[in-house]
Amino acid sequence: MTKILIIDDEPSIVNLVTAYLKPEGYEVLTAMDGPSGLKAARAFKPDLIVLDIMLPGMDGIELLSRLRRESEVYVILLTAKTEETDKVIGLSVGADDYVTKPFSPRELTARIKAALRRLQTGAGSGSDTSVYSFRHLRMDAGARTVSMDEKSIDLTAIEFDLLKALVENRGRVLSREQLLEKVWGGEYFGEQRVIDVHLGHVRQKLGREDLIVTVRGVGYRFEDEPL
């Protein structure tokens, strides 16, 4: 059974979202503060986490930062509609997506189901067994692994899928709209700058700025010499 962890200190939100998710067949665990949320994430090992930023004991940004040191679980961040900085910081420390409050539980459930479909298609289907080998980077699409100069690189699911889209189109510029379509399949309803933040994170993890080229006003291009 697919496991979902909800970390939020507002009982009304927790109860409402849980009521939407359980009939869909998900196993749902909840936590009401940062420390218990981090403990639950480690013990429960969820497939997806819904994480509020404003939490007692430890805020969501700190929790996510700690969690990313040991897990690449998919995280949807809940942010206040007016707090643009929270969205950017949350994405920069490893959130995969965000939903702004107030939100419709139906919308959040749809985002969760879409994310889980992508994860299952990417990691579980085994349909893509392509291996891409370049001078610096090697990507195994079937195993969902990436290495740089023979050093393994840990990427989140979204980061891997974005890099894969660029690698598959080496030398070709892909716009943000094209990347959203390739990775989210038309099921993303947030802002396009999520692409910029995630690819910035990929660049940091790869340790090179020159492999993912920004083409100002157009999009991004992957550049590495094939073997």
PyMOL CGO cylinders between C-alpha atoms (Angstrom):
from pymol import cmd
from pymol.cgo import CYLINDER

trace = [
    CYLINDER, 0.00, 0.00, 0.00, 1.25, 3.48, -0.88, 0.3, 1, 1, 1, 1, 1, 1,
    CYLINDER, 1.25, 3.48, -0.88, 2.14, 5.45, 2.25, 0.3, 1, 1, 1, 1, 1, 1,
    CYLINDER, 2.14, 5.45, 2.25, 1.62, 9.19, 2.68, 0.3, 1, 1, 1, 1, 1, 1,
    CYLINDER, 1.62, 9.19, 2.68, 2.80, 11.30, 5.63, 0.3, 1, 1, 1, 1, 1, 1,
    CYLINDER, 2.80, 11.30, 5.63, 1.04, 14.61, 6.38, 0.3, 1, 1, 1, 1, 1, 1,
    CYLINDER, 1.04, 14.61, 6.38, 2.95, 17.02, 8.63, 0.3, 1, 1, 1, 1, 1, 1,
    CYLINDER, 2.95, 17.02, 8.63, 0.80, 20.02, 9.56, 0.3, 1, 1, 1, 1, 1, 1,
    CYLINDER, 0.80, 20.02, 9.56, -0.22, 21.59, 12.88, 0.3, 1, 1, 1, 1, 1, 1,
    CYLINDER, -0.22, 21.59, 12.88, -3.75, 22.55, 11.76, 0.3, 1, 1, 1, 1, 1, 1,
    CYLINDER, -3.75, 22.55, 11.76, -6.13, 19.68, 12.70, 0.3, 1, 1, 1, 1, 1, 1,
    CYLINDER, -6.13, 19.68, 12.70, -8.78, 20.87, 10.25, 0.3, 1, 1, 1, 1, 1, 1,
    CYLINDER, -8.78, 20.87, 10.25, -6.37, 20.56, 7.31, 0.3, 1, 1, 1, 1, 1, 1,
    CYLINDER, -6.37, 20.56, 7.31, -4.95, 17.24, 8.50, 0.3, 1, 1, 1, 1, 1, 1,
    CYLINDER, -4.95, 17.24, 8.50, -8.39, 15.71, 9.01, 0.3, 1, 1, 1, 1, 1, 1,
    CYLINDER, -8.39, 15.71, 9.01, -9.80, 17.00, 5.74, 0.3, 1, 1, 1, 1, 1, 1,
    CYLINDER, -9.80, 17.00, 5.74, -6.85, 15.85, 3.61, 0.3, 1, 1, 1, 1, 1, 1,
    CYLINDER, -6.85, 15.85, 3.61, -6.81, 12.47, 5.37, 0.3, 1, 1, 1, 1, 1, 1,
    CYLINDER, -6.81, 12.47, 5.37, -10.51, 12.07, 4.64, 0.3, 1, 1, 1, 1, 1, 1,
    CYLINDER, -10.51, 12.07, 4.64, -9.82, 12.62, 0.93, 0.3, 1, 1, 1, 1, 1, 1,
    CYLINDER, -9.82, 12.62, 0.93, -6.79, 10.32, 0.75, 0.3, 1, 1, 1, 1, 1, 1,
    CYLINDER, -6.79, 10.32, 0.75, -7.90, 7.23, 2.69, 0.3, 1, 1, 1, 1, 1, 1,
    CYLINDER, -7.90, 7.23, 2.69, -10.80, 6.36, 0.32, 0.3, 1, 1, 1, 1, 1, 1,
    CYLINDER, -10.80, 6.36, 0.32, -8.23, 6.40, -2.51, 0.3, 1, 1, 1, 1, 1, 1,
    CYLINDER, -8.23, 6.40, -2.51, -6.52, 3.42, -0.85, 0.3, 1, 1, 1, 1, 1, 1,
    CYLINDER, -6.52, 3.42, -0.85, -3.54, 5.24, 0.67, 0.3, 1, 1, 1, 1, 1, 1,
    CYLINDER, -3.54, 5.24, 0.67, -2.12, 4.49, 4.10, 0.3, 1, 1, 1, 1, 1, 1,
    CYLINDER, -2.12, 4.49, 4.10, -1.97, 7.89, 5.85, 0.3, 1, 1, 1, 1, 1, 1,
    CYLINDER, -1.97, 7.89, 5.85, 0.05, 8.88, 8.91, 0.3, 1, 1, 1, 1, 1, 1,
    CYLINDER, 0.05, 8.88, 8.91, -0.04, 12.38, 10.41, 0.3, 1, 1, 1, 1, 1, 1,
    CYLINDER, -0.04, 12.38, 10.41, 2.26, 14.48, 12.60, 0.3, 1, 1, 1, 1, 1, 1,
    CYLINDER, 2.26, 14.48, 12.60, 1.50, 17.84, 14.19, 0.3, 1, 1, 1, 1, 1, 1,
    CYLINDER, 1.50, 17.84, 14.19, 4.96, 19.31, 14.77, 0.3, 1, 1, 1, 1, 1, 1,
    CYLINDER, 4.96, 19.31, 14.77, 8.44, 19.32, 13.27, 0.3, 1, 1, 1, 1, 1, 1,
    CYLINDER, 8.44, 19.32, 13.27, 10.29, 16.88, 15.57, 0.3, 1, 1, 1, 1, 1, 1,
    CYLINDER, 10.29, 16.88, 15.57, 7.54, 14.25, 15.49, 0.3, 1, 1, 1, 1, 1, 1,
    CYLINDER, 7.54, 14.25, 15.49, 7.24, 14.74, 11.72, 0.3, 1, 1, 1, 1, 1, 1,
    CYLINDER, 7.24, 14.74, 11.72, 10.93, 14.03, 11.19, 0.3, 1, 1, 1, 1, 1, 1,
    CYLINDER, 10.93, 14.03, 11.19, 10.73, 10.99, 13.47, 0.3, 1, 1, 1, 1, 1, 1,
    CYLINDER, 10.73, 10.99, 13.47, 7.68, 9.72, 11.57, 0.3, 1, 1, 1, 1, 1, 1,
    CYLINDER, 7.68, 9.72, 11.57, 9.41, 10.23, 8.22, 0.3, 1, 1, 1, 1, 1, 1,
    CYLINDER, 9.41, 10.23, 8.22, 12.30, 8.07, 9.36, 0.3, 1, 1, 1, 1, 1, 1,
    CYLINDER, 12.30, 8.07, 9.36, 10.17, 5.30, 10.87, 0.3, 1, 1, 1, 1, 1, 1,
    CYLINDER, 10.17, 5.30, 10.87, 7.18, 5.25, 8.49, 0.3, 1, 1, 1, 1, 1, 1,
    CYLINDER, 7.18, 5.25, 8.49, 9.28, 5.59, 5.30, 0.3, 1, 1, 1, 1, 1, 1,
    CYLINDER, 9.28, 5.59, 5.30, 6.48, 7.17, 3.26, 0.3, 1, 1, 1, 1, 1, 1,
    CYLINDER, 6.48, 7.17, 3.26, 6.28, 7.28, -0.52, 0.3, 1, 1, 1, 1, 1, 1,
    CYLINDER, 6.28, 7.28, -0.52, 5.28, 10.95, -0.35, 0.3, 1, 1, 1, 1, 1, 1,
    CYLINDER, 5.28, 10.95, -0.35, 5.22, 13.68, 2.30, 0.3, 1, 1, 1, 1, 1, 1,
    CYLINDER, 5.22, 13.68, 2.30, 2.89, 16.69, 2.50, 0.3, 1, 1, 1, 1, 1, 1,
    CYLINDER, 2.89, 16.69, 2.50, 4.81, 19.21, 4.62, 0.3, 1, 1, 1, 1, 1, 1,
    CYLINDER, 4.81, 19.21, 4.62, 3.67, 22.55, 6.01, 0.3, 1, 1, 1, 1, 1, 1,
    CYLINDER, 3.67, 22.55, 6.01, 6.33, 25.25, 6.41, 0.3, 1, 1, 1, 1, 1, 1,
    CYLINDER, 6.33, 25.25, 6.41, 4.93, 26.77, 9.62, 0.3, 1, 1, 1, 1, 1, 1,
    CYLINDER, 4.93, 26.77, 9.62, 5.36, 24.09, 12.29, 0.3, 1, 1, 1, 1, 1, 1,
    CYLINDER, 5.36, 24.09, 12.29, 6.02, 24.22, 16.05, 0.3, 1, 1, 1, 1, 1, 1,
    CYLINDER, 6.02, 24.22, 16.05, 9.27, 22.79, 17.36, 0.3, 1, 1, 1, 1, 1, 1,
    CYLINDER, 9.27, 22.79, 17.36, 11.03, 22.82, 13.98, 0.3, 1, 1, 1, 1, 1, 1,
    CYLINDER, 11.03, 22.82, 13.98, 9.84, 24.62, 10.87, 0.3, 1, 1, 1, 1, 1, 1,
    CYLINDER, 9.84, 24.62, 10.87, 9.25, 22.80, 7.61, 0.3, 1, 1, 1, 1, 1, 1,
    CYLINDER, 9.25, 22.80, 7.61, 12.35, 24.21, 5.93, 0.3, 1, 1, 1, 1, 1, 1,
    CYLINDER, 12.35, 24.21, 5.93, 14.65, 22.90, 8.66, 0.3, 1, 1, 1, 1, 1, 1,
    CYLINDER, 14.65, 22.90, 8.66, 12.83, 19.55, 8.69, 0.3, 1, 1, 1, 1, 1, 1,
    CYLINDER, 12.83, 19.55, 8.69, 13.18, 19.23, 4.93, 0.3, 1, 1, 1, 1, 1, 1,
    CYLINDER, 13.18, 19.23, 4.93, 16.85, 20.20, 5.05, 0.3, 1, 1, 1, 1, 1, 1,
    CYLINDER, 16.85, 20.20, 5.05, 17.54, 17.46, 7.60, 0.3, 1, 1, 1, 1, 1, 1,
    CYLINDER, 17.54, 17.46, 7.60, 15.42, 14.93, 5.72, 0.3, 1, 1, 1, 1, 1, 1,
    CYLINDER, 15.42, 14.93, 5.72, 17.29, 15.53, 2.46, 0.3, 1, 1, 1, 1, 1, 1,
    CYLINDER, 17.29, 15.53, 2.46, 20.54, 14.40, 4.09, 0.3, 1, 1, 1, 1, 1, 1,
    CYLINDER, 20.54, 14.40, 4.09, 19.15, 10.88, 4.26, 0.3, 1, 1, 1, 1, 1, 1,
    CYLINDER, 19.15, 10.88, 4.26, 16.15, 10.55, 1.93, 0.3, 1, 1, 1, 1, 1, 1,
    CYLINDER, 16.15, 10.55, 1.93, 14.97, 11.51, -1.56, 0.3, 1, 1, 1, 1, 1, 1,
    CYLINDER, 14.97, 11.51, -1.56, 11.26, 10.98, -0.76, 0.3, 1, 1, 1, 1, 1, 1,
    CYLINDER, 11.26, 10.98, -0.76, 8.89, 13.15, -2.81, 0.3, 1, 1, 1, 1, 1, 1,
    CYLINDER, 8.89, 13.15, -2.81, 7.84, 16.23, -0.80, 0.3, 1, 1, 1, 1, 1, 1,
    CYLINDER, 7.84, 16.23, -0.80, 4.96, 18.60, -1.50, 0.3, 1, 1, 1, 1, 1, 1,
    CYLINDER, 4.96, 18.60, -1.50, 5.37, 21.80, 0.49, 0.3, 1, 1, 1, 1, 1, 1,
    CYLINDER, 5.37, 21.80, 0.49, 2.40, 23.77, 1.84, 0.3, 1, 1, 1, 1, 1, 1,
    CYLINDER, 2.40, 23.77, 1.84, 3.10, 27.53, 1.79, 0.3, 1, 1, 1, 1, 1, 1,
    CYLINDER, 3.10, 27.53, 1.79, 1.19, 30.72, 2.50, 0.3, 1, 1, 1, 1, 1, 1,
    CYLINDER, 1.19, 30.72, 2.50, -0.02, 32.35, -0.70, 0.3, 1, 1, 1, 1, 1, 1,
    CYLINDER, -0.02, 32.35, -0.70, 1.85, 35.61, -0.01, 0.3, 1, 1, 1, 1, 1, 1,
    CYLINDER, 1.85, 35.61, -0.01, 5.17, 34.09, 1.08, 0.3, 1, 1, 1, 1, 1, 1,
    CYLINDER, 5.17, 34.09, 1.08, 7.09, 33.89, -2.21, 0.3, 1, 1, 1, 1, 1, 1,
    CYLINDER, 7.09, 33.89, -2.21, 10.41, 33.56, -0.37, 0.3, 1, 1, 1, 1, 1, 1,
    CYLINDER, 10.41, 33.56, -0.37, 9.21, 30.40, 1.37, 0.3, 1, 1, 1, 1, 1, 1,
    CYLINDER, 9.21, 30.40, 1.37, 8.48, 28.77, -1.98, 0.3, 1, 1, 1, 1, 1, 1,
    CYLINDER, 8.48, 28.77, -1.98, 11.94, 29.53, -3.36, 0.3, 1, 1, 1, 1, 1, 1,
    CYLINDER, 11.94, 29.53, -3.36, 13.74, 28.46, -0.19, 0.3, 1, 1, 1, 1, 1, 1,
    CYLINDER, 13.74, 28.46, -0.19, 11.65, 25.32, 0.08, 0.3, 1, 1, 1, 1, 1, 1,
    CYLINDER, 11.65, 25.32, 0.08, 12.41, 24.29, -3.48, 0.3, 1, 1, 1, 1, 1, 1,
    CYLINDER, 12.41, 24.29, -3.48, 16.07, 25.15, -3.05, 0.3, 1, 1, 1, 1, 1, 1,
    CYLINDER, 16.07, 25.15, -3.05, 16.46, 22.83, -0.06, 0.3, 1, 1, 1, 1, 1, 1,
    CYLINDER, 16.46, 22.83, -0.06, 14.78, 19.95, -1.84, 0.3, 1, 1, 1, 1, 1, 1,
    CYLINDER, 14.78, 19.95, -1.84, 10.98, 20.21, -2.08, 0.3, 1, 1, 1, 1, 1, 1,
    CYLINDER, 10.98, 20.21, -2.08, 9.64, 18.66, -5.28, 0.3, 1, 1, 1, 1, 1, 1,
    CYLINDER, 9.64, 18.66, -5.28, 6.46, 20.72, -5.53, 0.3, 1, 1, 1, 1, 1, 1,
    CYLINDER, 6.46, 20.72, -5.53, 4.41, 23.20, -3.53, 0.3, 1, 1, 1, 1, 1, 1,
    CYLINDER, 4.41, 23.20, -3.53, 0.77, 24.05, -2.95, 0.3, 1, 1, 1, 1, 1, 1,
    CYLINDER, 0.77, 24.05, -2.95, -0.30, 27.45, -1.63, 0.3, 1, 1, 1, 1, 1, 1,
    CYLINDER, -0.30, 27.45, -1.63, -2.80, 27.92, 1.19, 0.3, 1, 1, 1, 1, 1, 1,
    CYLINDER, -2.80, 27.92, 1.19, -5.73, 28.16, 1.13, 0.3, 1, 1, 1, 1, 1, 1,
    CYLINDER, -5.73, 28.16, 1.13, -6.12, 25.18, -1.19, 0.3, 1, 1, 1, 1, 1, 1,
    CYLINDER, -6.12, 25.18, -1.19, -8.78, 22.72, -2.21, 0.3, 1, 1, 1, 1, 1, 1,
    CYLINDER, -8.78, 22.72, -2.21, -8.27, 19.22, -0.74, 0.3, 1, 1, 1, 1, 1, 1,
    CYLINDER, -8.27, 19.22, -0.74, -9.39, 17.91, -4.10, 0.3, 1, 1, 1, 1, 1, 1,
    CYLINDER, -9.39, 17.91, -4.10, -6.59, 19.85, -5.81, 0.3, 1, 1, 1, 1, 1, 1,
    CYLINDER, -6.59, 19.85, -5.81, -3.99, 18.56, -3.33, 0.3, 1, 1, 1, 1, 1, 1,
    CYLINDER, -3.99, 18.56, -3.33, -5.24, 15.00, -3.77, 0.3, 1, 1, 1, 1, 1, 1,
    CYLINDER, -5.24, 15.00, -3.77, -4.95, 15.39, -7.55, 0.3, 1, 1, 1, 1, 1, 1,
    CYLINDER, -4.95, 15.39, -7.55, -1.37, 16.68, -7.20, 0.3, 1, 1, 1, 1, 1, 1,
    CYLINDER, -1.37, 16.68, -7.20, -0.48, 13.75, -4.92, 0.3, 1, 1, 1, 1, 1, 1,
    CYLINDER, -0.48, 13.75, -4.92, -1.96, 11.20, -7.33, 0.3, 1, 1, 1, 1, 1, 1,
    CYLINDER, -1.96, 11.20, -7.33, -0.16, 12.81, -10.28, 0.3, 1, 1, 1, 1, 1, 1,
    CYLINDER, -0.16, 12.81, -10.28, 3.16, 12.75, -8.41, 0.3, 1, 1, 1, 1, 1, 1,
    CYLINDER, 3.16, 12.75, -8.41, 2.75, 9.10, -7.44, 0.3, 1, 1, 1, 1, 1, 1,
    CYLINDER, 2.75, 9.10, -7.44, 1.88, 8.18, -11.03, 0.3, 1, 1, 1, 1, 1, 1,
    CYLINDER, 1.88, 8.18, -11.03, 5.10, 9.83, -12.21, 0.3, 1, 1, 1, 1, 1, 1,
    CYLINDER, 5.10, 9.83, -12.21, 7.14, 8.06, -9.57, 0.3, 1, 1, 1, 1, 1, 1,
    CYLINDER, 7.14, 8.06, -9.57, 5.64, 4.67, -10.42, 0.3, 1, 1, 1, 1, 1, 1,
    CYLINDER, 5.64, 4.67, -10.42, 6.09, 5.21, -14.15, 0.3, 1, 1, 1, 1, 1, 1,
    CYLINDER, 6.09, 5.21, -14.15, 9.66, 6.40, -13.74, 0.3, 1, 1, 1, 1, 1, 1,
    CYLINDER, 9.66, 6.40, -13.74, 10.95, 3.96, -11.15, 0.3, 1, 1, 1, 1, 1, 1,
    CYLINDER, 10.95, 3.96, -11.15, 8.72, 0.95, -11.48, 0.3, 1, 1, 1, 1, 1, 1,
    CYLINDER, 8.72, 0.95, -11.48, 7.94, 0.37, -15.12, 0.3, 1, 1, 1, 1, 1, 1,
    CYLINDER, 7.94, 0.37, -15.12, 11.41, -0.55, -16.32, 0.3, 1, 1, 1, 1, 1, 1,
    CYLINDER, 11.41, -0.55, -16.32, 10.28, 0.43, -19.82, 0.3, 1, 1, 1, 1, 1, 1,
    CYLINDER, 10.28, 0.43, -19.82, 13.22, 2.77, -20.43, 0.3, 1, 1, 1, 1, 1, 1,
    CYLINDER, 13.22, 2.77, -20.43, 16.51, 0.91, -20.20, 0.3, 1, 1, 1, 1, 1, 1,
    CYLINDER, 16.51, 0.91, -20.20, 18.57, 3.57, -21.99, 0.3, 1, 1, 1, 1, 1, 1,
    CYLINDER, 18.57, 3.57, -21.99, 22.08, 4.31, -20.77, 0.3, 1, 1, 1, 1, 1, 1,
    CYLINDER, 22.08, 4.31, -20.77, 23.63, 7.67, -21.68, 0.3, 1, 1, 1, 1, 1, 1,
    CYLINDER, 23.63, 7.67, -21.68, 27.41, 7.93, -21.49, 0.3, 1, 1, 1, 1, 1, 1,
    CYLINDER, 27.41, 7.93, -21.49, 29.30, 11.19, -21.92, 0.3, 1, 1, 1, 1, 1, 1,
    CYLINDER, 29.30, 11.19, -21.92, 32.76, 12.45, -21.10, 0.3, 1, 1, 1, 1, 1, 1,
    CYLINDER, 32.76, 12.45, -21.10, 31.71, 13.54, -17.61, 0.3, 1, 1, 1, 1, 1, 1,
    CYLINDER, 31.71, 13.54, -17.61, 28.18, 12.27, -16.99, 0.3, 1, 1, 1, 1, 1, 1,
    CYLINDER, 28.18, 12.27, -16.99, 26.66, 8.80, -17.11, 0.3, 1, 1, 1, 1, 1, 1,
    CYLINDER, 26.66, 8.80, -17.11, 22.93, 8.18, -16.71, 0.3, 1, 1, 1, 1, 1, 1,
    CYLINDER, 22.93, 8.18, -16.71, 21.18, 4.81, -16.46, 0.3, 1, 1, 1, 1, 1, 1,
    CYLINDER, 21.18, 4.81, -16.46, 17.50, 5.49, -17.07, 0.3, 1, 1, 1, 1, 1, 1,
    CYLINDER, 17.50, 5.49, -17.07, 16.37, 2.01, -16.04, 0.3, 1, 1, 1, 1, 1, 1,
    CYLINDER, 16.37, 2.01, -16.04, 18.21, 2.04, -12.72, 0.3, 1, 1, 1, 1, 1, 1,
    CYLINDER, 18.21, 2.04, -12.72, 17.59, 5.80, -12.33, 0.3, 1, 1, 1, 1, 1, 1,
    CYLINDER, 17.59, 5.80, -12.33, 21.21, 6.44, -11.41, 0.3, 1, 1, 1, 1, 1, 1,
    CYLINDER, 21.21, 6.44, -11.41, 23.54, 9.29, -12.33, 0.3, 1, 1, 1, 1, 1, 1,
    CYLINDER, 23.54, 9.29, -12.33, 27.29, 9.57, -11.92, 0.3, 1, 1, 1, 1, 1, 1,
    CYLINDER, 27.29, 9.57, -11.92, 29.71, 12.41, -12.61, 0.3, 1, 1, 1, 1, 1, 1,
    CYLINDER, 29.71, 12.41, -12.61, 33.30, 11.43, -13.40, 0.3, 1, 1, 1, 1, 1, 1,
    CYLINDER, 33.30, 11.43, -13.40, 32.50, 8.01, -11.89, 0.3, 1, 1, 1, 1, 1, 1,
    CYLINDER, 32.50, 8.01, -11.89, 31.12, 9.54, -8.68, 0.3, 1, 1, 1, 1, 1, 1,
    CYLINDER, 31.12, 9.54, -8.68, 27.50, 8.67, -7.82, 0.3, 1, 1, 1, 1, 1, 1,
    CYLINDER, 27.50, 8.67, -7.82, 25.12, 11.64, -7.59, 0.3, 1, 1, 1, 1, 1, 1,
    CYLINDER, 25.12, 11.64, -7.59, 21.91, 11.53, -5.54, 0.3, 1, 1, 1, 1, 1, 1,
    CYLINDER, 21.91, 11.53, -5.54, 19.01, 13.30, -7.25, 0.3, 1, 1, 1, 1, 1, 1,
    CYLINDER, 19.01, 13.30, -7.25, 15.37, 13.63, -6.27, 0.3, 1, 1, 1, 1, 1, 1,
    CYLINDER, 15.37, 13.63, -6.27, 12.78, 12.15, -8.62, 0.3, 1, 1, 1, 1, 1, 1,
    CYLINDER, 12.78, 12.15, -8.62, 12.01, 15.52, -10.18, 0.3, 1, 1, 1, 1, 1, 1,
    CYLINDER, 12.01, 15.52, -10.18, 15.69, 16.43, -10.54, 0.3, 1, 1, 1, 1, 1, 1,
    CYLINDER, 15.69, 16.43, -10.54, 16.40, 13.11, -12.25, 0.3, 1, 1, 1, 1, 1, 1,
    CYLINDER, 16.40, 13.11, -12.25, 13.49, 13.50, -14.67, 0.3, 1, 1, 1, 1, 1, 1,
    CYLINDER, 13.49, 13.50, -14.67, 14.48, 17.07, -15.58, 0.3, 1, 1, 1, 1, 1, 1,
    CYLINDER, 14.48, 17.07, -15.58, 18.08, 16.06, -16.21, 0.3, 1, 1, 1, 1, 1, 1,
    CYLINDER, 18.08, 16.06, -16.21, 16.94, 13.05, -18.23, 0.3, 1, 1, 1, 1, 1, 1,
    CYLINDER, 16.94, 13.05, -18.23, 14.77, 15.27, -20.44, 0.3, 1, 1, 1, 1, 1, 1,
    CYLINDER, 14.77, 15.27, -20.44, 17.79, 17.48, -21.17, 0.3, 1, 1, 1, 1, 1, 1,
    CYLINDER, 17.79, 17.48, -21.17, 20.18, 14.54, -21.67, 0.3, 1, 1, 1, 1, 1, 1,
    CYLINDER, 20.18, 14.54, -21.67, 17.80, 12.91, -24.15, 0.3, 1, 1, 1, 1, 1, 1,
    CYLINDER, 17.80, 12.91, -24.15, 17.86, 16.15, -26.15, 0.3, 1, 1, 1, 1, 1, 1,
    CYLINDER, 17.86, 16.15, -26.15, 21.59, 16.93, -25.86, 0.3, 1, 1, 1, 1, 1, 1,
    CYLINDER, 21.59, 16.93, -25.86, 22.51, 20.10, -27.74, 0.3, 1, 1, 1, 1, 1, 1,
    CYLINDER, 22.51, 20.10, -27.74, 18.89, 21.15, -28.16, 0.3, 1, 1, 1, 1, 1, 1,
    CYLINDER, 18.89, 21.15, -28.16, 17.33, 24.00, -26.19, 0.3, 1, 1, 1, 1, 1, 1,
    CYLINDER, 17.33, 24.00, -26.19, 14.21, 23.02, -24.24, 0.3, 1, 1, 1, 1, 1, 1,
    CYLINDER, 14.21, 23.02, -24.24, 11.89, 25.76, -23.00, 0.3, 1, 1, 1, 1, 1, 1,
    CYLINDER, 11.89, 25.76, -23.00, 10.41, 25.71, -19.52, 0.3, 1, 1, 1, 1, 1, 1,
    CYLINDER, 10.41, 25.71, -19.52, 7.05, 24.81, -21.05, 0.3, 1, 1, 1, 1, 1, 1,
    CYLINDER, 7.05, 24.81, -21.05, 8.61, 21.81, -22.81, 0.3, 1, 1, 1, 1, 1, 1,
    CYLINDER, 8.61, 21.81, -22.81, 10.33, 20.66, -19.63, 0.3, 1, 1, 1, 1, 1, 1,
    CYLINDER, 10.33, 20.66, -19.63, 7.10, 20.97, -17.65, 0.3, 1, 1, 1, 1, 1, 1,
    CYLINDER, 7.10, 20.97, -17.65, 5.31, 18.88, -20.26, 0.3, 1, 1, 1, 1, 1, 1,
    CYLINDER, 5.31, 18.88, -20.26, 8.03, 16.21, -20.36, 0.3, 1, 1, 1, 1, 1, 1,
    CYLINDER, 8.03, 16.21, -20.36, 8.35, 15.87, -16.59, 0.3, 1, 1, 1, 1, 1, 1,
    CYLINDER, 8.35, 15.87, -16.59, 4.89, 16.70, -15.27, 0.3, 1, 1, 1, 1, 1, 1,
    CYLINDER, 4.89, 16.70, -15.27, 2.90, 15.67, -18.34, 0.3, 1, 1, 1, 1, 1, 1,
    CYLINDER, 2.90, 15.67, -18.34, 0.63, 18.68, -18.23, 0.3, 1, 1, 1, 1, 1, 1,
    CYLINDER, 0.63, 18.68, -18.23, -0.30, 18.00, -14.59, 0.3, 1, 1, 1, 1, 1, 1,
    CYLINDER, -0.30, 18.00, -14.59, 1.63, 20.90, -13.04, 0.3, 1, 1, 1, 1, 1, 1,
    CYLINDER, 1.63, 20.90, -13.04, -0.29, 24.06, -12.22, 0.3, 1, 1, 1, 1, 1, 1,
    CYLINDER, -0.29, 24.06, -12.22, 2.29, 26.15, -10.36, 0.3, 1, 1, 1, 1, 1, 1,
    CYLINDER, 2.29, 26.15, -10.36, 4.84, 28.67, -11.57, 0.3, 1, 1, 1, 1, 1, 1,
    CYLINDER, 4.84, 28.67, -11.57, 7.38, 27.91, -14.29, 0.3, 1, 1, 1, 1, 1, 1,
    CYLINDER, 7.38, 27.91, -14.29, 10.28, 29.13, -12.19, 0.3, 1, 1, 1, 1, 1, 1,
    CYLINDER, 10.28, 29.13, -12.19, 10.12, 25.81, -10.35, 0.3, 1, 1, 1, 1, 1, 1,
    CYLINDER, 10.12, 25.81, -10.35, 12.23, 24.62, -13.31, 0.3, 1, 1, 1, 1, 1, 1,
    CYLINDER, 12.23, 24.62, -13.31, 14.94, 27.19, -12.57, 0.3, 1, 1, 1, 1, 1, 1,
    CYLINDER, 14.94, 27.19, -12.57, 15.16, 26.21, -8.91, 0.3, 1, 1, 1, 1, 1, 1,
    CYLINDER, 15.16, 26.21, -8.91, 15.30, 22.46, -9.56, 0.3, 1, 1, 1, 1, 1, 1,
    CYLINDER, 15.30, 22.46, -9.56, 17.92, 22.79, -12.29, 0.3, 1, 1, 1, 1, 1, 1,
    CYLINDER, 17.92, 22.79, -12.29, 19.97, 25.06, -10.06, 0.3, 1, 1, 1, 1, 1, 1,
    CYLINDER, 19.97, 25.06, -10.06, 19.92, 22.25, -7.52, 0.3, 1, 1, 1, 1, 1, 1,
    CYLINDER, 19.92, 22.25, -7.52, 20.99, 19.73, -10.18, 0.3, 1, 1, 1, 1, 1, 1,
    CYLINDER, 20.99, 19.73, -10.18, 23.91, 21.96, -11.17, 0.3, 1, 1, 1, 1, 1, 1,
    CYLINDER, 23.91, 21.96, -11.17, 25.05, 22.14, -7.55, 0.3, 1, 1, 1, 1, 1, 1,
    CYLINDER, 25.05, 22.14, -7.55, 24.92, 18.39, -7.15, 0.3, 1, 1, 1, 1, 1, 1,
    CYLINDER, 24.92, 18.39, -7.15, 26.77, 17.76, -10.42, 0.3, 1, 1, 1, 1, 1, 1,
    CYLINDER, 26.77, 17.76, -10.42, 29.47, 20.19, -9.32, 0.3, 1, 1, 1, 1, 1, 1,
    CYLINDER, 29.47, 20.19, -9.32, 29.68, 21.78, -12.78, 0.3, 1, 1, 1, 1, 1, 1,
    CYLINDER, 29.68, 21.78, -12.78, 27.93, 24.82, -14.20, 0.3, 1, 1, 1, 1, 1, 1,
    CYLINDER, 27.93, 24.82, -14.20, 28.78, 24.16, -17.86, 0.3, 1, 1, 1, 1, 1, 1,
    CYLINDER, 28.78, 24.16, -17.86, 26.81, 20.97, -18.49, 0.3, 1, 1, 1, 1, 1, 1,
    CYLINDER, 26.81, 20.97, -18.49, 23.41, 22.64, -18.17, 0.3, 1, 1, 1, 1, 1, 1,
    CYLINDER, 23.41, 22.64, -18.17, 23.47, 25.85, -20.20, 0.3, 1, 1, 1, 1, 1, 1,
    CYLINDER, 23.47, 25.85, -20.20, 20.94, 28.62, -19.66, 0.3, 1, 1, 1, 1, 1, 1,
    CYLINDER, 20.94, 28.62, -19.66, 19.80, 30.18, -22.91, 0.3, 1, 1, 1, 1, 1, 1,
    CYLINDER, 19.80, 30.18, -22.91, 18.43, 33.50, -21.73, 0.3, 1, 1, 1, 1, 1, 1,
    CYLINDER, 18.43, 33.50, -21.73, 14.80, 34.06, -22.61, 0.3, 1, 1, 1, 1, 1, 1,
    CYLINDER, 14.80, 34.06, -22.61, 14.47, 30.59, -24.16, 0.3, 1, 1, 1, 1, 1, 1,
    CYLINDER, 14.47, 30.59, -24.16, 15.30, 27.70, -21.83, 0.3, 1, 1, 1, 1, 1, 1,
    CYLINDER, 15.30, 27.70, -21.83, 18.04, 25.17, -21.08, 0.3, 1, 1, 1, 1, 1, 1,
    CYLINDER, 18.04, 25.17, -21.08, 20.42, 22.96, -23.04, 0.3, 1, 1, 1, 1, 1, 1,
    CYLINDER, 20.42, 22.96, -23.04, 22.56, 19.98, -21.95, 0.3, 1, 1, 1, 1, 1, 1,
    CYLINDER, 22.56, 19.98, -21.95, 26.14, 19.93, -23.23, 0.3, 1, 1, 1, 1, 1, 1,
    CYLINDER, 26.14, 19.93, -23.23, 28.63, 17.09, -22.74, 0.3, 1, 1, 1, 1, 1, 1,
    CYLINDER, 28.63, 17.09, -22.74, 30.75, 15.09, -25.17, 0.3, 1, 1, 1, 1, 1, 1,
    CYLINDER, 30.75, 15.09, -25.17, 29.29, 11.65, -25.97, 0.3, 1, 1, 1, 1, 1, 1,
    CYLINDER, 29.29, 11.65, -25.97, 31.57, 8.62, -25.72, 0.3, 1, 1, 1, 1, 1, 1,
]
cmd.load_cgo(trace, "trace")
